[in-house]
Amino acid sequence: MELSDVQSVVERLYGEADRDRGIPATVAWLCEELGELAQAVRKGTRDEQLHELGDVLAWLASLANQIDLSLEDAFRRYVEDPPL
């Protein structure tokens, strides 16, 4: 699956509700999910880590959709001119 596919799936499933929730709330949810991922990495099982990683990716895709940016475009610099 490409990153654009991730954004499309999130848009199809949650786009309208996410836009209604708004960008500030989406950022708050993303931060909460990052915290849950950190906890899973420290003390969780591999399945819990995978679950939380998916949640973070979904919320990041939601944010990208709401601000009309492409995750692929955002990541392209790591291919073309990676920060060292």
MARTIZA-744457 format. One record per residue: x, y, z of N, C-alpha, C in turn; residue in one letter. Coordinates in steps of 0.1 Angstrom, whole numbers, plus 5000, padded with zeros to 4 digits. Layout:
XYZXYZXYZA/...
END
This chain:
500849885000500050005000500950125000M/500650224992501350344991500750445001E/501550545004501050645014499750715009L/499750734996498550804990497250714992S/497450584992496350484995495950495009D/496850515018496550535032495650655034V/496050765028495250885029493850865023Q/493750795012492450775005491550685014S/492150585021491350505029490850585041V/491750655047491350745059490250845055V/490450905043489450995038488050935036E/488050815030486850745027486150705041R/486850655050486350605063485950725072L/486750825073486650915084486651065080Y/486751095067487051225062486051325067G/484751305065483751395069483751425084E/483851315092483851335107485151405111A/486251375105487451435109487451585106D/486851625094486751765091485851835101R/484751765104483851825114484551845128D/485451755131486151755144487151875144R/487751895132488652005130490151975133G/490952065128492452045129492952045143I/492552135152493152135166492751995173P/491551945171491251825178491951705171A/492151715158492951605152494351605157T/494951715158496351725164496351665178V/495351695186495351645199495151495199A/494351435191494251295190495551235185W/496151295175497451245170498451235182L/498551345190499451345201499151235211C/497851215214497451115223497850975218E/497650955205498050825199499650805199E/500350915198501850905199502250865213L/501550915223501750875237501450725239G/500350675233499950535234501050455227E/501550495216502550425209503850415217L/504250525223505450525232505250425243A/504050425249503850335260503950185255Q/503350165243503350025238504849985234A/505650075230507050045227507750015239V/507450085250508150065263507749935270R/506449915270505849805278504949705271K/504649735259503549655252504149535245G/503149465240503449345231503649395217T/504149305209504349345194503049375188R/501949305191500649325186500149465191D/500349505203499949635208500749745201E/502049725198502849825191502349835177Q/502049725170501549735157500249815156L/499349785166498049855167498250005168H/499050045177499250185180500050255168E/500950185162501550235150500550265139L/499550175137498550195128497650315131G/497350335144496550445149497250575146D/498550585148499350705146499350735131V/499550635123499550655108498150715103L/497150655109495750695105495550845109A/495850885121495651015125496551115117W/497751075114498651155106498051175092L/497551065086496851075073495651175074A/494951165085493751255086494251395087S/495251425094495751565095496251605081L/496951525074497451565061496251595051A/495251505052494051535044493451665047N/493351695060492651825064493451945060Q/494751935060495552055056495952045041I/495351945034495551935019496951915015D/497651825023499051795019499151645017L/500151605010500451465006501551415015S/501251295022502251235030503451195021L/503151155008504251114999505151234996E/504451354994505251474991506151505004D/505551495015506251525028507451435030A/507351315026508351215028509451215017F/509051275006509951274994511351324997R/511451425006512851485010513751375016R/513151275022514051165028514551075017Y/513951085005514551014993515451094986V/515151224984515851314975517051384982E/516851424994517851495002517751475016D/518051345021517751315035518551405045P/517851445056518651515066519551425073P/520751465075521751385081522251435095L/
END
